[in-house]
Amino acid sequence: MAETINMPKLGFDMAEGLLVRWVKQVGENINKGDILAEIETDKATVEVESHASGVVLQLIVEQGTMVPVNAPIAVIGQAGEKVDAPAAAPSKVESPKPDAAPQTQPTPAPTTQTSAPAETVVSDAALNESKDQPSAGPVKASPLAKKIAKDKNVNLAALQGTGPGGRVVRKDVESAIASGQPSAVSRPSAPTSVQPVIVSHDDQVIQTTKLRQAIGRRLVESKTTIPHFYVTHEYKMDALMGMRKQANEYLPDNEKLSVNDFILKAVALTLRQFPNLNATIKGNEVIQFGHVNVGVAVTVPGGLMTVVVKDTDQKMLRQISSEVKTMAGRARDGKVKPDDVDGSTFSTSNLGMYDVEDFIAIINPPEAAILAISSAREVPVVEGGQVKPGWRMKATISVDHRVSDGAEAAQFMQKLAEFLENPVRMLV
């Protein structure tokens, strides 16, 4: 029986996607999981997989068409099977006109005045020296005359030498100093100065990307509709840093564990005990998710994207590490899969690699909380009345106050410390 493939929904705020390219054509065989098409959303270019096996019987929309979420895009069935054409996509779908010239706003004439190149200001003494300097050849002078001239700021080139062959000797320099010969003796003055070069540029107008626009919409909605509150905790990271170092000695370079891998596992295990933070709010109801799917904010060209480690609490550290590396790579290449970015129940944002002491993150709707992770640093710490080096890391949780309160968030951060400060607990 023929099956219809619909435009997938990637994230709660996605309304439509641009069908960029058909990977399979009518009449071609396709297996479940094969790439059928590429679509472009506000966030990335995504490969759409087929959820059925058979033959591509019909491609409902053309390449370059904007298609609403859940609208039919293709039909897959058995060879020769007769199918009723699915209803055309709603009128919301718009096909771009290839011959339409892109609309551009006229660029206003630059009003910024460009400064003329700055000129070098030279002291009078330097000008005099320049005028009196012979055009060629070094000045003939005795070593003692040169030393005295250097100490007394005397221009040897301005002196008439009385030594053999016109050589400047000691008495010539002393005579110039005694007589105050203006062309030879430099008067005390301000050092030669050069005006700073002021470089100015015309204003630039840069069109924001779809990803940046989507980030803006989501975060404005988050900050204006969700009452955030924040709780910060500092963690002892000595044991975790030691365990990571020891584990990585047995792993190849491409499989080494990061500090973030340990944190994701610890967060997921802690969320098991705090289902109210692994939740969303809908009207007057709080929906506690049955799975712990931790989202990881990834830097991509032009913004951020959250990739999702499904069932993070049930996976080994190496599996978590591998999945994050793979999905982050696809995100940066603009080739994420729908499953990479869908279904997060709690998010994390880690700026530890940028030497950040502390920061807060904005909740990723429709989730109830997000954890901002700062750098693990080796700092002086006091233990037992003595100062010694130790690894410390700050993290801040942002929570939707409609879902939870400060006490629960503080308890979550304390419980998280039990895993981060005793990492062996993640392995048993």
C-alpha positions, -999 to +999 in steps of 0.1 A: +000+000+000+013+034-010+026+057+018+027+095+017+058+113+029+050+146+046+071+177+053+087+170+087+084+193+116+118+202+131+113+220+164+082+234+179+084+267+161+089+254+125+060+263+102+074+256+068+105+245+049+120+250+015+123+219-006+158+225-021+164+192-040+150+158-047+176+131-041+154+104-055+133+107-087+100+091-098+106+054-106+137+049-085+138+023-058+141+036-022+146+018+011+135+029+045+161+053+059+174+064+025+176+101+018+146+113-003+151+151-004+169+180+011+149+208+028+160+241+042+146+254+074+153+285+094+181+265+111+198+244+085+197+223+054+182+190+065+182+156+047+147+140+048+147+102+051+120+080+038+100+061+064+089+035+038+105+012+012+094+007-024+094+028-055+090+066-057+056+069-074+050+106-072+068+138-063+041+162-053+060+195-051+087+210-072+122+219-061+124+254-048+089+253-033+081+265+002+061+237+019+041+239+052+049+214+079+030+181+075+020+189+039+025+159+015+056+160-006+059+125-021+043+091-025+061+057-021+046+024-030+051-007-052+060-006-089+029-001-110+006+006-080-021+031-088-025+059-063-048+088-058-029+120-059-028+135-024-044+169-020-022+197-032-004+216-005-023+245+010-022+279-007+004+289+018+029+271-004+047+296-026+070+288-054+097+314-060+097+330-094+130+323-110+130+353-133+120+377-105+148+401-097+157+401-060+145+432-043+172+452-028+171+483-008+190+513-022+221+518-003+222+554+010+251+575+001+277+573+027+277+604+050+308+596+070+336+620+062+368+602+054+398+618+070+426+627+048+458+607+054+475+620+085+507+639+079+539+633+098+549+663+120+586+667+122+604+691+147+623+721+135+655+706+146+649+676+124+641+698+094+673+717+099+692+685+102+676+673+070+686+705+051+722+705+063+728+668+058+752+661+029+735+643+001+760+614-001+787+597+019+793+592+056+806+620+078+844+617+084+850+621+122+873+608+148+858+582+173+861+607+202+843+634+181+815+609+174+811+600+210+810+636+222+786+645+193+762+617+203+763+627+240+757+664+233+732+659+204+755+675+178+749+671+141+783+661+127+772+668+092+768+705+100+804+709+111+834+720+091+862+696+100+897+709+107+914+676+108+933+659+080+912+656+049+884+677+065+879+652+093+858+664+122+878+662+154+872+668+191+878+705+191+854+710+162+826+695+182+835+714+214+837+747+194+802+741+180+789+734+215+805+765+230+793+788+202+758+773+201+759+769+163+722+764+155+726+741+126+748+718+146+735+717+181+699+704+187+680+724+213+660+705+239+625+700+224+596+677+225+604+644+208+595+639+172+558+631+171+536+613+146+499+619+145+479+587+148+464+575+116+426+575+119+411+548+097+373+552+090+350+530+071+316+534+055+287+518+074+279+483+063+244+468+060+244+431+065+213+410+060+207+386+089+206+349+080+175+328+085+192+311+114+199+344+132+164+355+126+151+322+141+173+326+171+161+361+176+124+351+174+129+322+198+149+341+224+127+372+224+098+349+230+116+331+257+127+362+276+093+379+273+070+350+281+091+328+305+098+341+340+135+331+344+154+326+376+190+315+381+210+294+406+248+291+404+270+264+420+307+259+420+319+223+416+351+206+426+364+190+394+397+174+406+384+139+405+366+143+371+397+158+355+418+130+368+394+103+356+391+119+322+429+120+318+432+083+328+404+072+305+418+091+275+451+073+279+433+042+266+414+059+238+424+068+203+426+106+195+393+106+176+375+090+206+389+110+235+364+122+261+357+158+268+347+174+301+314+181+284+307+144+278+310+138+316+287+168+323+260+156+299+260+122+316+259+137+350+230+161+341+210+132+326+214+111+357+204+140+379+173+148+359+161+113+367+157+125+402+142+158+392+115+151+366+100+185+372+130+201+355+128+176+327+095+190+316+074+216+298+044+237+307+012+237+286-016+259+299-022+249+335-004+216+331+032+206+336+042+177+313+071+157+327+089+139+299+093+101+301+127+103+283+158+123+292+170+139+260+197+164+267+203+191+241+238+205+234+242+240+220+266+239+191+283+269+174+276+269+137+283+296+110+259+325+117+246+313+151+238+284+173+220+251+169+210+225+195+217+189+188+200+162+209+214+131+226+184+109+230+181+089+263+213+104+276+209+088+310+210+053+295+241+058+273+278+052+281+302+081+280+319+069+248+285+067+230+275+102+242+309+116+230+306+099+196+270+111+190+278+147+200+309+148+177+289+133+148+259+155+151+279+187+158+299+179+126+267+176+106+253+208+121+284+228+112+283+214+077+246+224+074+236+188+069+218+179+101+192+151+101+157+157+115+164+134+145+196+154+153+177+185+164+143+172+175+130+161+209+152+177+235+138+178+270+165+198+288+194+219+272+230+227+280+252+255+268+289+251+274+314+280+269+342+264+289+365+263+258+364+301+258+379+306+293+346+319+307+343+322+345+305+324+347+274+332+325+237+325+323+217+310+294+182+317+280+158+288+282+151+270+250+113+268+246+093+248+253+117+233+279+116+243+315+154+247+322+188+251+307+223+247+323+251+272+315+285+256+319+316+276+324+353+268+323+370+242+345+400+261+360+429+253+382+428+280+409+440+285+445+416+269+469+415+267+507+411+232+522+418+224+559+431+259+565+457+256+537+459+271+503+466+247+474+458+243+437+424+228+428+401+224+398+369+244+400+340+250+376+309+272+379+275+263+363+242+282+364+208+268+358+180+289+344+146+277+353+110+286+343+095+299+375+060+287+364+073+252+366+097+252+396+112+273+424+146+282+437+147+255+463+142+227+438+168+242+414+193+245+443+187+209+452+193+199+416+226+217+415+236+200+448+227+165+434+246+173+402+277+178+424+274+142+436+281+130+401+306+156+390+327+154+422+325+116+424+325+107+387+328+070+394+291+071+402+284+076+365+300+042+358+281+021+382 
